[in-house]
């Protein structure tokens, strides 16, 4: 499968080391966070898409992250916030919610694992080349 990469803003919550780099568990926790993104960002985000994606690290192995995609028609644009500011909002939410609560919710859901995400590269939106 050939993918067209979208112009994502990368979201990397500070959960990786807390979860001992268990990539399957990280994917599930990222899905819990991804499902809450519109409320966390608290902007008119009806047309914003949030996808899980594989982050290709030039200095180490790939790892999962969240990609925020703002189409041209979105009233909220990436330029309104720097990636740092968005990540700060996400990390504040993670701290307020607590990793224990996020883990409990993650263990309740049936979701893809790291191996499936690496095969797809992005999820749930899989953008194929024409």
DRENZA-397062 format. One record per residue (C-alpha): residue number from 1; residue in one letter; chain; x, y, z. Coordinates in pm, whole numbers, padded with zeros to 5 digits. Example, Ala and Ser with C-alpha at 12.3 -4.5 7.8 and 13.67 -1.06 7.14 Angstrom:
2
seq->1; type->a; mol->A; x->01230; y->-00450; z->00780
seq->2; type->s; mol->A; x->01367; y->-00106; z->00714
***
This chain:
130
seq->1; type->x; mol->A; x->00000; y->00000; z->00000
seq->2; type->x; mol->A; x->00137; y->00342; z->-00097
seq->3; type->x; mol->A; x->00036; y->00624; z->00137
seq->4; type->x; mol->A; x->00020; y->00995; z->00078
seq->5; type->x; mol->A; x->00131; y->01161; z->00398
seq->6; type->x; mol->A; x->-00089; y->01442; z->00513
seq->7; type->x; mol->A; x->00045; y->01758; z->00665
seq->8; type->x; mol->A; x->-00011; y->01649; z->01026
seq->9; type->x; mol->A; x->00067; y->01834; z->01345
seq->10; type->x; mol->A; x->00234; y->01567; z->01558
seq->11; type->x; mol->A; x->00097; y->01509; z->01907
seq->12; type->x; mol->A; x->00326; y->01315; z->02142
seq->13; type->x; mol->A; x->00177; y->01287; z->02490
seq->14; type->x; mol->A; x->00424; y->01228; z->02771
seq->15; type->x; mol->A; x->00316; y->00866; z->02832
seq->16; type->x; mol->A; x->00583; y->00662; z->02655
seq->17; type->x; mol->A; x->00831; y->00606; z->02937
seq->18; type->x; mol->A; x->00552; y->00574; z->03196
seq->19; type->x; mol->A; x->00419; y->00281; z->02991
seq->20; type->x; mol->A; x->00772; y->00133; z->02957
seq->21; type->x; mol->A; x->00757; y->00174; z->02579
seq->22; type->x; mol->A; x->00494; y->-00104; z->02554
seq->23; type->x; mol->A; x->00390; y->-00003; z->02202
seq->24; type->x; mol->A; x->00064; y->-00203; z->02203
seq->25; type->x; mol->A; x->-00045; y->-00037; z->02526
seq->26; type->x; mol->A; x->00070; y->00304; z->02403
seq->27; type->x; mol->A; x->-00145; y->00264; z->02089
seq->28; type->x; mol->A; x->-00450; y->00189; z->02306
seq->29; type->x; mol->A; x->-00381; y->00484; z->02538
seq->30; type->x; mol->A; x->-00328; y->00712; z->02240
seq->31; type->x; mol->A; x->-00668; y->00601; z->02111
seq->32; type->x; mol->A; x->-00827; y->00705; z->02443
seq->33; type->x; mol->A; x->-00653; y->01042; z->02416
seq->34; type->x; mol->A; x->-00739; y->01075; z->02044
seq->35; type->x; mol->A; x->-01107; y->01022; z->02120
seq->36; type->x; mol->A; x->-01095; y->01317; z->02361
seq->37; type->x; mol->A; x->-00900; y->01555; z->02137
seq->38; type->x; mol->A; x->-01192; y->01780; z->02034
seq->39; type->x; mol->A; x->-01274; y->01844; z->02401
seq->40; type->x; mol->A; x->-00909; y->01886; z->02500
seq->41; type->x; mol->A; x->-00829; y->02132; z->02222
seq->42; type->x; mol->A; x->-01165; y->02302; z->02290
seq->43; type->x; mol->A; x->-01187; y->02472; z->01954
seq->44; type->x; mol->A; x->-01440; y->02450; z->01676
seq->45; type->x; mol->A; x->-01288; y->02132; z->01551
seq->46; type->x; mol->A; x->-01572; y->01965; z->01360
seq->47; type->x; mol->A; x->-01363; y->01932; z->01045
seq->48; type->x; mol->A; x->-01034; y->01842; z->01215
seq->49; type->x; mol->A; x->-00925; y->01480; z->01191
seq->50; type->x; mol->A; x->-00714; y->01302; z->01450
seq->51; type->x; mol->A; x->-00533; y->00987; z->01341
seq->52; type->x; mol->A; x->-00295; y->00746; z->01503
seq->53; type->x; mol->A; x->00022; y->00730; z->01301
seq->54; type->x; mol->A; x->00364; y->00575; z->01289
seq->55; type->x; mol->A; x->00633; y->00830; z->01368
seq->56; type->x; mol->A; x->00951; y->00744; z->01180
seq->57; type->x; mol->A; x->01243; y->00839; z->01398
seq->58; type->x; mol->A; x->01572; y->00900; z->01214
seq->59; type->x; mol->A; x->01767; y->00836; z->01538
seq->60; type->x; mol->A; x->01590; y->00523; z->01658
seq->61; type->x; mol->A; x->01296; y->00291; z->01609
seq->62; type->x; mol->A; x->00954; y->00409; z->01494
seq->63; type->x; mol->A; x->00687; y->00474; z->01755
seq->64; type->x; mol->A; x->00315; y->00565; z->01763
seq->65; type->x; mol->A; x->00182; y->00919; z->01784
seq->66; type->x; mol->A; x->-00132; y->01120; z->01710
seq->67; type->x; mol->A; x->-00157; y->01329; z->01396
seq->68; type->x; mol->A; x->-00387; y->01631; z->01387
seq->69; type->x; mol->A; x->-00497; y->01711; z->01032
seq->70; type->x; mol->A; x->-00667; y->02041; z->00949
seq->71; type->x; mol->A; x->-00819; y->02045; z->00601
seq->72; type->x; mol->A; x->-00837; y->02372; z->00409
seq->73; type->x; mol->A; x->-01203; y->02415; z->00504
seq->74; type->x; mol->A; x->-01138; y->02392; z->00879
seq->75; type->x; mol->A; x->-01215; y->02705; z->01076
seq->76; type->x; mol->A; x->-00945; y->02599; z->01321
seq->77; type->x; mol->A; x->-00608; y->02602; z->01152
seq->78; type->x; mol->A; x->-00277; y->02459; z->01262
seq->79; type->x; mol->A; x->-00122; y->02800; z->01235
seq->80; type->x; mol->A; x->-00339; y->02925; z->01524
seq->81; type->x; mol->A; x->-00143; y->02703; z->01762
seq->82; type->x; mol->A; x->00213; y->02588; z->01762
seq->83; type->x; mol->A; x->00269; y->02216; z->01806
seq->84; type->x; mol->A; x->00422; y->02292; z->02148
seq->85; type->x; mol->A; x->00102; y->02462; z->02264
seq->86; type->x; mol->A; x->-00119; y->02175; z->02150
seq->87; type->x; mol->A; x->00110; y->01918; z->02314
seq->88; type->x; mol->A; x->00102; y->02123; z->02636
seq->89; type->x; mol->A; x->-00281; y->02109; z->02638
seq->90; type->x; mol->A; x->-00270; y->01734; z->02581
seq->91; type->x; mol->A; x->-00011; y->01676; z->02854
seq->92; type->x; mol->A; x->-00211; y->01891; z->03099
seq->93; type->x; mol->A; x->-00518; y->01677; z->03023
seq->94; type->x; mol->A; x->-00318; y->01356; z->03072
seq->95; type->x; mol->A; x->-00193; y->01481; z->03410
seq->96; type->x; mol->A; x->-00540; y->01593; z->03522
seq->97; type->x; mol->A; x->-00705; y->01271; z->03406
seq->98; type->x; mol->A; x->-00426; y->01050; z->03538
seq->99; type->x; mol->A; x->-00245; y->00770; z->03363
seq->100; type->x; mol->A; x->-00428; y->00513; z->03580
seq->101; type->x; mol->A; x->-00765; y->00631; z->03446
seq->102; type->x; mol->A; x->-00638; y->00638; z->03088
seq->103; type->x; mol->A; x->-00494; y->00287; z->03129
seq->104; type->x; mol->A; x->-00823; y->00157; z->03270
seq->105; type->x; mol->A; x->-01013; y->00299; z->02971
seq->106; type->x; mol->A; x->-00750; y->00163; z->02731
seq->107; type->x; mol->A; x->-00783; y->-00187; z->02872
seq->108; type->x; mol->A; x->-01160; y->-00177; z->02816
seq->109; type->x; mol->A; x->-01142; y->-00112; z->02442
seq->110; type->x; mol->A; x->-01082; y->-00348; z->02154
seq->111; type->x; mol->A; x->-00843; y->-00172; z->01924
seq->112; type->x; mol->A; x->-00560; y->-00221; z->01677
seq->113; type->x; mol->A; x->-00214; y->-00306; z->01802
seq->114; type->x; mol->A; x->00126; y->-00169; z->01710
seq->115; type->x; mol->A; x->00185; y->-00432; z->01441
seq->116; type->x; mol->A; x->-00142; y->-00339; z->01267
seq->117; type->x; mol->A; x->-00061; y->00032; z->01291
seq->118; type->x; mol->A; x->00284; y->-00021; z->01139
seq->119; type->x; mol->A; x->00123; y->-00203; z->00848
seq->120; type->x; mol->A; x->-00141; y->00071; z->00795
seq->121; type->x; mol->A; x->00085; y->00371; z->00885
seq->122; type->x; mol->A; x->-00221; y->00583; z->00979
seq->123; type->x; mol->A; x->-00549; y->00488; z->01147
seq->124; type->x; mol->A; x->-00845; y->00526; z->01128
seq->125; type->x; mol->A; x->-00788; y->00740; z->00819
seq->126; type->x; mol->A; x->-00580; y->00543; z->00571
seq->127; type->x; mol->A; x->-00492; y->00774; z->00285
seq->128; type->x; mol->A; x->-00400; y->00578; z->-00027
seq->129; type->x; mol->A; x->-00232; y->00719; z->-00332
seq->130; type->x; mol->A; x->-00452; y->00756; z->-00639
***
